[in-house]
Amino acid sequence: MCIALAIALAVFACAICLLARSLDDLIKQLDQVNKGERQSIEVYSRNRRVVAAAQLINSGYERFQEKLDAKDDDLNKLNEELAFFSHDIRTPTAVIQGYMELLEIDEDEDNRRGYRNRIREKLASMRAMIDELCDYSIIAANNETSSCKGVAVYELLCSVLADHYEAFSARGWEPRIAFDDEGYCVMCPEGDLRRVFSNLVGNILKYSAAEPHIVLHDNVLRISNEVTDPDGIDTTRMFDRFWRGDSARSGNGNGLGLAVARALCERMGVGIEAFLHGGVLNVELTFPKEERVTDLVGRQV
């Protein structure tokens, strides 16, 4: 009996020593990870708890590293985007400076009037770009969703199109609208959805080759329009900050209108995506199906 007890105690003591050695090695490796000398932990212990602890530490470190890499990628992307924005701001600034210098040396009043008009145009362009940047910054920094209410999509869309009536009329365009249900209603902040519609319509007026065709089927709203340069559109990037297609780089704005639309859609839980079919650009808004409700008289709203 005494011999068996002694053997058991010896085995237990050996196990304790091995466990302590494994923990010491684990602590040493954690210290090396903390100092940046290694990126993962290796254990040779048969103790399942030590192995599980090492696996959890490695898994946590990998997730942390992935987040760091994603932030680095986003920072690099932001720096690239800011470089585009800086170029877009620098161009009208240089033009304004040039016309200011001409104003000082040219005594012809007709020429001076033309210089002043060009300066006003470029200042308006800069103001539009800066306003877009401010709006995007405010929206991106604010994660709180505004108060929601039932919004009739058809009525709101018609209101936004009416706001742009003069621009459509000047082009001889009449938007074509086809809704399965003109009483379709979603629960969302009306101001946010109006801004999304307004930005999408503004993008159509800038770059479309024809009037838009707007269709609502079930919970998906599709806005389709012919574009002048489909090869210059990258639908995987068109909602990115500061991105503009090659054909749009000479126009006003800084490519934040669609980024604002996406940010607002994400905040409302509305899906937004774009795809090209031939020479037609399609933008789809997918509303949550559970948003559809029935009012007191049973009408689908």
N, C-alpha and C positions, 0 to 999 in steps of 0.2 A: 504493500500500500504506500509506504513512504517513498519507495523508489518510483512508483507511478506518479505520485504527487510531485516529486522532484523533477521528473521528466516533463510533466505538464507545465510546471513553473518555468523550466528552462525554455520550453517552446514558446510560452507566453512572453517571456522576457526577450527572446529573439525576435518575436513578432513586433514587440514594442520598439525595439532598437531599429528594426527595418522601417517601421512606420515613421519614427523620429528622423531617420536618415532621409526618407523620401520627402518629409515635410521640410527639412533643412534644404534639400536640393530644390524643392518647389519655391521656397522663400528666396533662395539665391537667384533662381531664374526670373522670378517676379521683379526682383531688384534690377536685374539686367534689362528687363523689358521696360521698366520705369525710366531707366537711364538711356533708353534707345539703343542698347547694344544688341538686342535680339528682338524678333517679332513674334515668336511663338514659344510655347513651353513643351518640353519633352519629358516624359516620365517613364521609368522602367519598373515601377512598383506593380505588384500584383493586387494591391489593395484597391478595391473597386471604388472606394470613396475618394481616394487620391486621384485615380484616373478620371473619375467624373468631375472633380474639381478642376483638373487641368483642362479637360475638354470644354467646360463652361467658360473658363478664363480665355482660352483660345478663341472660342466662338464670340465672346463679348469683344475681344480685341479686334477680330475680323470685322464685326459690324461697326465698331468705332472707326476703324480705318476706312471702311467703305464710305461712311458719312464724311470723313475728312477729305477723301478723294472727290466725293460729289461736290463738296463746298469749294475745293480747289478748282474743279472744272467749271462750276458756276461763276467763280471769281474771274477765271480766265475769259469766260464767255462775256461776262459783264464788261471787262476791260476792252474786249474787242468791240462790243456794242457801243461803249462810250467813245471809242476812237471814231466810229462812224458818226456818232452824234456830234462830236467835236468838229469833224470835217463839215458836216451839214451846217453848223453854226458859223464856222470860219468863212465859208463861201459868201453868204450874204453880208457878213461883216466887212469883208474885203471890198465887195461891190459898193457898199455904202461909203466906205472910206474913199474909194475912187471918185464917186460922184460928188462927195463933199469937196474934194480937191478941185474938181472941175468947176464947182460953184464959185470957188474963190477966184478963179482966173478967167472964166468966160463971162463976158459982159453982155452977151446976147440974151435978152429976156426970154425968148422962145426956148432956147436951149436950157436956160436955167429952170424954166418951168418943167421941162422934160426931166431934168436931173432930180428935181424935187419929187416928181411923181414916181420915179424909179426908186428913190429912197423910201418913200412911203410904202411901196409894194414890198420891198425887202424887209422893212421893219415889221410889216404885217406878217410876212412869212416867218420871221424870227419869233414874233409874239405867238404865232400858232404853235410852233415847235416847243417853245418854253411852256406854254399852257398845257400841251399834251404831256410833257414830262412831269409837271406839277401834279396833274390829275392822276397819272399813273402812280406816282410816288405815294400820293394820299391813299389810293385804293389798295396798293400793295402792302402798305403799312397797317391798314385797318382790317383786322380779321373778323370784326364784329359784323354780323348780318343785320341789315336794317329791318324794321318791322315789316312783316309780310301781310298780304291781304289777297283776296281773290282778284286777279287781273284778267280781264277779257283780252286775249291775245290779238284777235282780229281788230278790235276797236283801237287798241294801243298802236298796232302796226299802221293802221290807216292814219292815225294822228301823226305819227312820225313821218310818213310819206307826204302828208299834207304840209308839214313844216318845210319840206324840200320841194314844194310844188313848182316854184319858179325855176329851180335848177333843172327839174325834169322837163318842164315846158320849154325851156330854152333849147333843149336837145331834141324836142319833138317826141319824147318818150312817154309812154303810159304804162306803169307797172301792171303786170297781170297777176291777179291773186285768185287762188282756188283753195278754199278751205272745205274739208269734210264737214266741219261743224263750226259755223261762225260764232257760236256761243261758247266755244272752248275757253276754259279759264284755268289758270294755274295760281298756286299760292307762292307769291314771291314779292320782293320789294318793287313796286311799280317804277320808281325812279331808276333802279338798276337795270331793269329790263328795257326801259325806254332808252337808256344810254347804250345798251348793247345794240338795239335796233338802229339807233341813230348812227353809231359808228360803222355798222355794216352798210347802211345806205350811203353814208359818206364815202366809204371805200368804193362802192359801185359807181358813184358819180365821178370819182377821180379816174378810175381805171377801166370801166366797162366800155364795151363797144356797142351795147344795145340795152334796152330796158330790161329790168329784172323780171323773172317769173318766180312767184312765191307760192309755195304749196304747203298745206298742212295736212298730213295723213296720220291718223291716230295721235301719237304724242311727239311726232317729228315734224319740225318746220324746216323746209328746204328753200334756200334762196339761190336761184341759178341765174347766171348772166354770162353772155359772151364776153371774152376778153380779147384785147388787141394783141397781146403777146403771151400766149400760154407757155411758151418755152422759157420765159423769164420768171415764171411763178413756181416757187418751191412750196408745195402745200404742207410739207413737214416743218417749215420754218416760218410760214407767213404770220403765225400768231406770236412769234418771238419778239422780245423787246428790240426796238430800233431796226428790225429787219425790214427791208424794202426790196422789191424785185428790181432787176436791172432797168426795166422800162420806167420805173417810178423814181429813180434816184435824182432826176432833175426837177421833180415837182416839189410842192410845199409839203410840210409835215415831216415827221421823223420816224414814221413807222410804228407809232405807239397806239394808234387807234384800235387795231385788232388785238394788241396785247392787253389793252384795257378791257375790251370785250371778253377775252378769255378769262381774265382775272375776275371779272364780275360774274361770269357764268360759273366758274369754279366755286365762288362764294355762295351762289344760289343753288348749287347742286345740279346745274344744267350742263349737259354734255355739248361740246362744240367741236366740230371737225370740218375739214375741207378736203375736196378731191376734185380732180379735173377729169372731164369726159369730153374728149375731143378738144374743141376750143371753148368749152363751157366750164366755168368755175362754179362749183356747188359748195355752199356752206350749210351745214345741217346743225340745228339746235335740237337736242333731245331732252324733253322735259320729263321729270320723274312721273311715272304713271300714277303713283299714289296721290299726286297733287290734284287729280281730277275729282271734283266733288259734285254733289247734286243739291240744288237750292230747295227752298221750302215748297215750291210748287212742282218739283220733280223735274225741272228743266236741267239738262246737262250744262254746267257752267264751268 
